[in-house]
């Protein structure tokens, strides 16, 4: 297994799951644009409870009327590449929060051996 390390910048975009960009979920548009920009990777995490500038608490608890749960889109790449991506977020995010954190990345690449990077093919976990 190849291990790559290095300094990076973590971009976290906090929006609501009902936020849209041209009839598409905003979080999906951010991921699509991050992919198109060639960034290293992006993941979307759905929150179970939270509040933002509106001070309205959104929750997934039973009997709650809220359906607009918080969503975090996390992208990690070099500082230069993340900062070059920020103008696209200026266009997309009208309500939300963008957080930048320096971080250290430890990346594990595929095991090789003709498995196409599928760890389960060598007895490992697919996760």
N, C-alpha and C positions, 0 to 999 in steps of 0.2 A: 504494500500500500504506500503510495507516494504522499508525503506530508509537506505541504507548502504553508509558510507562515509569512506574516507581514503586517505592517500598519495599514489601517484602512479607515474609512468613514462610514458610519451607520446612519442611514437616513430613515427616519420613522415619520410616516404621514398618518395623522389621526383624523378620521372623518367618520361620518355616519354611514351605515350600510345602505340607507335609502338615497344617499347623494348620487346624482347622475351627471353624466357628460354626454349630451346628445343621445338621450334615451338608453344609455349603457351605464351599468354601475361604475361610479367614479373609481373605485378600487381596481376594477378590471382594466379601465383605461390607463391608470397609472402603471400597472404591471405590463400591459401591452407596450406602452411607450418606453418603459425601462428595458424591455426585451429588444425593441427596435433600436434603442440607443446602444445596444451591445453591453449593457451593464452585467456584472457577474451573476446576479440572481435577485429575485424578489419573492417575497412570501406575504400572504394576507392572513391576518389573525382576527377572528371575530371575538369581541369582548362580550362578557355576560352582564356587565353593569358599568355605568360611567356617566359623567356629565361634562359639559363643555361650557363655552361662553354663555349659553342660554340659561345655565344653572338648573336645567331640567334633568333629573336623574332618569336615565334610560336603563331598563333592566330586563332580563329574560325570565325573572321569577314568575311563577304561576300567579295568575290573576292580574298580571301587569297589563296595562293598555299600551305600553311602549313596544313598537316594532323596529324603531330606528336605533338599533344597537351600535355601539362604537366598533369601528374597524381600524386596525393598524396595518399599514403596508410598510414592510421593512425591506430596505434595499441596502446591500453592502458592496462597496467597491473602493477603489482608490479615491483619495480626496479630490484629485483633479477631475476624475470622471463624474463623481457625485455632484460637485459644484457646477460642472458643465450641464448637468441635467436639471438643475434648479429652475432655470427660466421656463421649462415646460410645466413645472408645478405652479409657477406664477399664473400661468394661463388656466390651469385646471382647478386649483383649489381656491374656492371663494370663501368657504367657511371651514375651518379646521385648524390644525396645528401641525407644523413641520419641525422636527427636532433633529439636530445633527450631533452625533457623538463620535469622538475618536475611539477606535477599538483595535484590537489585535485579532487577526484572523488565523485560524488553524484549519486548513482545508485538507480533507482526505479525498484523493482521487481514486478512481477504479483500480481494482487489483490487477487488471490486464489478463494475460493468459487466454485471450480469445473469447472471453465471456461477454464482451460488449459492455463492460462496466457493471454487470448485474452481480452483486455480491451473493445473491441466493444461489447462483450457479456453482459456487464453490463452497456451499454449505453455510454461508453466512446469512445474516438476517437481511431481508430486502429493505429494511428501514434505515 
